Amino acid sequence: MNCEEKTLGKAVLVLLVREDKILLAWKPKSESGKRKIGEESWNGPGGGIEEGEGPLIAAIREPSEELKIKINRADLQRVAILHFQNVKSDGSKFLCVVYVFMASNWEGEPQASKEMTDPTFFEIGNIPFDEMMPADRHWLPLVLRGEKIIAEATLGPGQKTLLSEVVIRPMKRTMDCEICGEMDINPIVILPISNGKGAYNTLACEKCARESGCYCEKHKRPHIALAGGGTRCVCCYEGLPEVRE
């Protein structure tokens, strides 16, 4: 009986690199009867982006669930975006966009879980590409050398075969939400709160801005920081009229 193949639209992958070694773990065969993406291969922690999450929040959650380690937001660096066209056994296709982050600092010792077993440090020059997803040998060495890239490829059923050339190009700078990690946001809202990296101007998507407590719904604009502490809408302070949509 053929195993049902999982379909995924957006995902994250976290590369854990320390002292010229990369931490990978084995993704075992699914017990549910539905074949997981990347099943029976070495990989970094990662998985689907859940509803209401941005890529950055998912990149914090997945290593915690799969390897029992904690990564702080400030220690994650986005290094790649992978566009994988996947061809299933029945001939149907789906596109999965994978946001790749790298971290060299984390809390806790990696532990095996149901989702990932045998966490192992591999020398950068001895990565087991023959037991990994087929496009990895093309894009991963570039990222480990410090390049930031966008890659595109077509994969066969179960992500076991490469059906196209892997096309790689440099990643252009984009404006990303520093709260949820959503990429290439528009419009951009600048909030007067700490971004966790020493600055008190945080780039945010509109959704996160509205949920921050530093955004005026009446005037559709972020607050300003007050000299004595706290924030306030400058329009409310000056008695300006409400913005009409």
C-alpha positions as CSV (number, residue, x, y, z in Angstrom):
1,M,0.0,0.0,0.0
2,N,1.4,3.4,-1.0
3,C,2.1,5.8,1.9
4,E,0.3,9.2,1.7
5,E,2.7,12.0,1.1
6,K,2.6,15.1,3.2
7,T,2.0,18.5,1.5
8,L,3.6,21.6,3.0
9,G,3.5,25.2,1.8
10,K,5.8,27.1,4.1
11,A,8.5,25.7,6.4
12,V,11.6,26.6,8.4
13,L,15.0,24.9,8.7
14,V,17.5,25.8,11.4
15,L,21.2,25.1,10.9
16,L,23.1,24.7,14.2
17,V,26.7,25.4,13.6
18,R,29.5,25.5,16.3
19,E,33.3,25.2,16.1
20,D,33.3,24.1,12.4
21,K,30.7,21.5,13.1
22,I,27.1,21.2,12.1
23,L,24.5,19.5,14.3
24,L,22.2,17.2,12.3
25,A,19.6,14.6,13.4
26,W,17.9,11.7,11.8
27,K,14.3,12.2,10.8
28,P,12.7,8.7,11.2
29,K,10.0,7.1,9.2
30,S,6.5,8.3,10.2
31,E,4.3,6.1,12.3
32,S,1.1,7.8,11.2
33,G,1.1,6.3,7.7
34,K,1.7,9.8,6.1
35,R,5.2,10.3,4.7
36,K,6.9,13.3,6.2
37,I,9.0,15.7,4.1
38,G,12.7,14.8,4.6
39,E,11.8,11.5,6.2
40,E,14.6,8.9,6.6
41,S,17.4,11.5,6.2
42,W,19.8,13.6,8.2
43,N,18.6,17.2,8.6
44,G,18.5,20.2,10.9
45,P,15.5,20.8,13.1
46,G,12.6,22.4,11.3
47,G,9.1,22.0,10.0
48,G,5.9,23.7,8.9
49,I,5.0,27.2,9.8
50,E,1.9,27.1,11.9
51,E,-1.1,29.4,11.4
52,G,-0.5,32.8,13.0
53,E,3.3,32.3,13.1
54,G,6.0,34.0,11.1
55,P,9.2,32.2,10.0
56,L,11.3,33.6,12.9
57,I,8.8,32.3,15.6
58,A,8.7,28.9,13.9
59,A,12.5,28.8,13.9
60,I,12.5,29.3,17.7
61,R,9.7,26.7,18.3
62,E,11.0,23.8,16.1
63,P,14.4,23.2,17.7
64,S,12.7,23.4,21.1
65,E,10.2,20.7,20.1
66,E,12.5,18.4,18.2
67,L,15.8,18.7,20.0
68,K,14.8,20.3,23.4
69,I,17.1,23.3,23.0
70,K,16.3,27.0,23.4
71,I,17.4,29.5,20.8
72,N,17.0,33.3,21.5
73,R,15.6,35.4,18.7
74,A,18.7,37.5,18.5
75,D,20.9,34.4,17.8
76,L,19.0,33.5,14.7
77,Q,20.3,34.7,11.3
78,R,18.4,34.2,8.1
79,V,20.7,32.7,5.5
80,A,18.6,31.2,2.7
81,I,15.2,30.9,1.1
82,L,14.6,27.6,-0.7
83,H,11.8,27.1,-3.3
84,F,11.2,23.4,-3.7
85,Q,8.7,22.3,-6.4
86,N,7.7,18.8,-5.2
87,V,6.3,16.1,-7.5
88,K,4.2,13.5,-5.7
89,S,3.8,9.8,-6.6
90,D,0.5,10.5,-8.3
91,G,2.0,13.3,-10.4
92,S,0.5,16.2,-8.5
93,K,2.8,19.0,-7.4
94,F,3.1,21.4,-4.6
95,L,5.5,24.3,-3.8
96,C,7.2,24.4,-0.4
97,V,9.1,27.6,0.5
98,V,11.7,26.9,3.2
99,Y,13.2,29.8,5.3
100,V,16.6,28.8,6.5
101,F,18.2,30.2,9.7
102,M,21.6,29.7,11.3
103,A,22.5,29.8,14.9
104,S,25.7,29.1,16.8
105,N,24.4,29.9,20.3
106,W,21.7,27.9,22.1
107,E,20.8,26.7,25.6
108,G,20.7,23.1,26.5
109,E,22.1,19.8,25.2
110,P,20.4,18.5,22.1
111,Q,18.2,15.5,22.9
112,A,16.5,13.0,20.7
113,S,12.7,13.1,20.2
114,K,10.0,11.3,18.3
115,E,10.5,13.7,15.4
116,M,14.3,13.6,15.3
117,T,16.7,11.0,16.6
118,D,20.5,10.6,17.1
119,P,21.5,14.3,17.2
120,T,25.1,14.3,15.9
121,F,27.8,16.9,15.3
122,F,29.4,16.4,11.8
123,E,32.6,18.1,10.7
124,I,31.8,20.7,8.0
125,G,34.1,18.8,5.6
126,N,32.4,15.5,6.3
127,I,28.7,16.1,6.0
128,P,26.7,13.0,5.1
129,F,25.1,14.4,1.9
130,D,24.4,10.8,0.5
131,E,21.9,10.4,3.3
132,M,20.3,13.9,3.1
133,M,17.8,15.5,0.8
134,P,19.3,15.6,-2.7
135,A,19.5,19.4,-3.2
136,D,21.4,19.9,0.1
137,R,24.8,19.2,-1.4
138,H,24.3,22.1,-3.8
139,W,23.1,24.9,-1.6
140,L,24.3,24.0,2.0
141,P,28.1,24.4,1.4
142,L,27.5,27.9,0.1
143,V,25.6,28.9,3.2
144,L,28.3,27.4,5.5
145,R,30.8,29.6,3.7
146,G,28.9,32.7,4.6
147,E,26.8,33.3,1.5
148,K,23.1,34.3,1.7
149,I,21.2,32.7,-1.1
150,I,17.9,31.9,-2.7
151,A,17.7,28.5,-4.3
152,E,15.1,26.7,-6.5
153,A,14.8,23.0,-7.4
154,T,12.3,20.3,-8.3
155,L,12.2,17.2,-6.2
156,G,10.7,13.8,-6.9
157,P,8.4,11.7,-4.7
158,G,9.4,11.7,-1.1
159,Q,12.0,14.3,-1.8
160,K,14.4,11.5,-2.6
161,T,15.4,12.5,-6.2
162,L,16.4,15.7,-7.8
163,L,14.5,16.4,-11.0
164,S,16.0,19.7,-12.1
165,E,19.1,21.7,-11.8
166,V,19.5,23.6,-8.5
167,V,19.3,27.3,-9.5
168,I,21.0,29.6,-6.9
169,R,21.2,33.3,-6.8
170,P,22.3,35.8,-4.1
171,M,19.7,36.9,-1.6
172,K,18.8,40.6,-1.9
173,R,18.2,42.6,1.3
174,T,14.6,42.7,2.4
175,M,12.7,44.4,5.2
176,D,11.5,41.7,7.7
177,C,9.3,42.0,10.8
178,E,11.6,41.8,13.8
179,I,8.7,40.5,16.0
180,C,7.3,37.5,14.0
181,G,9.9,37.2,11.3
182,E,7.6,37.6,8.4
183,M,9.7,38.3,5.3
184,D,9.6,41.2,2.9
185,I,6.9,43.1,4.7
186,N,4.8,45.9,3.2
187,P,3.7,48.2,4.7
188,I,6.6,48.6,7.3
189,V,5.8,50.0,10.7
190,I,8.6,51.3,13.0
191,L,7.7,50.8,16.6
192,P,9.5,52.6,19.6
193,I,10.4,49.4,21.4
194,S,13.5,47.3,21.7
195,N,14.3,44.9,18.9
196,G,16.5,42.8,21.2
197,K,19.7,43.9,19.5
198,G,20.4,47.1,21.3
199,A,18.2,49.4,19.2
200,Y,14.8,50.9,20.2
201,N,13.4,51.1,16.7
202,T,11.7,47.8,15.8
203,L,10.5,47.0,12.3
204,A,7.1,45.4,12.4
205,C,4.4,44.1,10.1
206,E,1.0,45.7,10.4
207,K,-0.4,42.7,12.4
208,C,2.4,42.7,15.0
209,A,2.2,46.5,15.2
210,R,-1.5,46.4,16.0
211,E,-0.8,43.7,18.7
212,S,2.2,45.6,20.3
213,G,0.3,48.1,22.4
214,C,2.4,50.8,20.7
215,Y,0.0,51.5,17.7
216,C,-2.9,53.8,17.6
217,E,-5.9,52.3,15.8
218,K,-7.7,55.6,15.7
219,H,-5.0,57.3,13.7
220,K,-3.5,54.3,12.1
221,R,0.1,55.1,13.1
222,P,2.7,53.9,15.6
223,H,3.3,55.6,18.9
224,I,6.3,57.8,19.7
225,A,8.6,57.3,22.7
226,L,8.1,59.7,25.6
227,A,11.1,61.3,27.3
228,G,10.0,60.1,30.7
229,G,9.3,56.6,29.5
230,G,6.4,54.9,27.8
231,T,4.8,55.6,24.4
232,R,1.9,57.7,23.1
233,C,0.2,58.5,19.8
234,V,1.4,62.0,18.8
235,C,-1.9,62.7,17.0
236,C,-4.0,61.9,20.1
237,Y,-1.6,64.1,22.1
238,E,-2.1,67.0,19.8
239,G,-5.8,66.4,19.2
240,L,-5.6,65.7,15.5
241,P,-8.6,64.3,13.7
242,E,-9.2,60.5,13.3
243,V,-7.9,58.9,10.0
244,R,-10.8,57.8,7.8
245,E,-10.3,54.6,5.7
